[in-house]
Amino acid sequence: KYAENMYYFSELALTLNAPENGTAPTDSRRRPDQRLMENGRWDEANAEKQRLEEKQRLSRKRREAEAARATEDGTPYDPYKPLWFERKKDPVTQELAHIYKGGYWESKEKQDWSLCPDIF
């Protein structure tokens, strides 16, 4: 019903991006540009997407500058690592993959998202 208003997505496709209470602040369903787009606010969504992309670029540049300074100074530098995953060889395919390392569900249960960066 009303599929033409929902971009002809199936019911399953529509529910995959549905907001859920208690998720991490980094959950992609919380992307403000995505929400604006889904509400038909295209110009605002595009401006917000540009803002988010610029924020990501600046964050990457800061990390690269910190790494360069650490290399020059000879000080230890802990590079960026994903919070819930680690890059390891997949035991089945033997290819490098991001494998879940734990912690998300415990954080969700406690509603402790203090380790999450501010990505939006």
Secondary structure, DSSP 8 states (H G I E B T S, - for coil): --GGGGTT--HHHHHHT---TT--TT-GGG-HHHHHHHTT-HHHHHHHHHHHHHHHHHHHHHHHHHHHHHHHHT--------SSEEEEE-TTT-SEEEEE-S-HHHHHHHT--TT-----
